[in-house]
Structure formats: C-alpha cells, structure tokens
Amino acid sequence: MRRPGAFIAALALLTATAAVDAGAQQQPTAPTRSTRETRSMTQTSTPIHTGYATVNGLRMYYELHGAEGFPLVLVHGGGSTITTTFGRILPLLARTHRVIAVEVQAHGHTRDIDRPFTFTQDADDIAALLDTLHVARADVFGFSNGGTTALQVGIRHPAKVRKLIIASSNYTRAGMVDGFWDGMMKAKFSDMPQVYKDDLRKIDPSDAAVHALFERDAKRMQGFVDIPDASIKGVQAPTLVVDGDRDVVRVEHALELSRLLPHGRLCILPGQHGEYFGEVSFPANERVAQGFVDLVDEFLAAPH
C-alpha cells in the first residue's frame, strides 16, 4: 500500500515523495492546514535576545530563550525554521534551559552564501557560534536534518558537547523507509507544505529565496553520504536517539544508531516525523508536547 503526502511528514528531510511505500509503518497523512490555522495552535516564547554572529564567513541568526539552566542548542529540520520545528515546545524548554536556537545556512533569517552546503559545515558553524557566545559546552538537540547536524557536532567538536538528542535522523541511506530515495529524486517545490513556505516568506517575501532553499536542501539529501560507523562509535557524549513508530526514518535504524553510540539510549514514540513532539505540520497536542519535554528534561538532568 502507498502513503500519500509523505512530504508533510518529512519535509525536514526534504523527502518530497508524493507516494512512499511505507510497508508496516503506513499511516494516514495529516490534513493540510494554513499557516494561520497552524500558528493558532503554536505556543509563543519571547526570546531574551536575538542576533546574528559571523561564523566561518556566514552571518548566522540565533535566538536566546530562558535565563536559567545548562545551555541547550536547538537545530531545526531542513526547509524549516526555529518556529516551524520547535515553536510548540520552545516555551516549555525555556523554563529549565538556557536555549540557543539557531537557523543554519540558507534557512530562515540566515542567508545563503557561496560555499559548500553540508551537515559538517552546519556543525562547524554551530561550534563557532558557541565560541562567539562564550559557551564552553552545551547540550545539542537536533530534529531530522538538524539531528544529523547535531551528530556531526558530537563527532567533530566533542569538547563542546555534554549530551546529544538525535530525533528522527538518519546516518545512512539505508535508514529510510522503502521508496524514500526514489521520491527524493523526484522532489518538486509544489510538495513543500504551505505552512513552511508561508513562514519563510514572512522573513523574505521573495519567491526566489524559498525556491533556492528548496533546491539546496533537496540536492543535499539526494547526495547524502553515509556517516561511517567508526565516527559514530567515537562519540562519547550520552545520546538519546528518538524516533516515531510511523516515521520515515526506520525504527530499526534508530535502534542501530543507539547501539553504535557508546552511551546511546533509545526512545520510540507513537507518531510520524516530528508528530510526537508537536512539529508544526501536525495538530497541536499540549499533553504530547509536555510529555516529550518531560522526557528531554529527565534525560538531560540524569547524571549520565
């Protein structure tokens, strides 16, 4: 059987599959909603500071939320922004963490520049941002493409990471459900959820900007290169691997990642790609959002 509209579930990975064979992980597609309807269900958190930092030649946008707790870096998914990925849980996280929410190259407020567009480059930019903000170490939580970036921070900049949370992210091409890569090669701009387009156009109303982002993200995923097992085995930071039971990232893949990591833990939650914490593509559920944040808080507060 086929599952329509998988782009809704995995735009953060730029799947753009109009029909993906999900096998045992099949589920109905979330109904399309306008930005107005979706935002009405999104909590708000007023940042205590917003700004730009020049890192590796990039003028990178970031927001600071919350005044107490250990620093927590949030890395959004592909084609997304701070708000569309984390808008519903950011206010909850800011109660107990000093949140540093970033927008990586070509996303949201951070403009694109002429240089390679890679997960390793995003990781290096985040490490440089922490230096700029005089943050010696932080926890890093990344969703989807942002999770792959967070994993690269742990690999490339271990001294800067206390703990990692990798949510709905793949480290090899084999980690995706059947049909994912075929659909990725046919990615079309029309597959991109309107709520993502609307949010990006609030920042830059030009069609050129949102089209350029789509092309950048799609090409990066089409050329995805596996992360070697040896690199993952070298990550010493305690890491929580999270996946949805109906995700586009296979549950078996999440299990494999958690076992490769020397201090990996695994959590499988009901839901699609980001649904289990309230990513903007899905209906809001305050109990789901609070339950997920409680889980995050417990993991980050644990001694190891």
Secondary structure, 3 states (H helix, E strand, C coil): CCEECHHHHHHHHCCCCCEECCHHHCCCCCCCCCHHHHHCCCCCCCCCEEEEEEECCEEEEEEEECCCCCEEEEECCCCCCHHHHHCCCHHHHCCCCEEEEEECCCCCCCCCCCCCCCHHHHHHHHHHHHHHCCCCCEEEEEECHHHHHHHHHHHHCHHHEEEEEEECCCCCHHHECCCHHHHHCCCCHHHCCHHHHHHHHHHCCCHHHHHHHHHHHHHHHHCCCCCCHHHHHCCCCCEEEEEECCCCECHHHHHHHHHHCCCEEEEEECCCCCCCCCCCCCCCCHHHHHHHHHHHHHHHHCCC
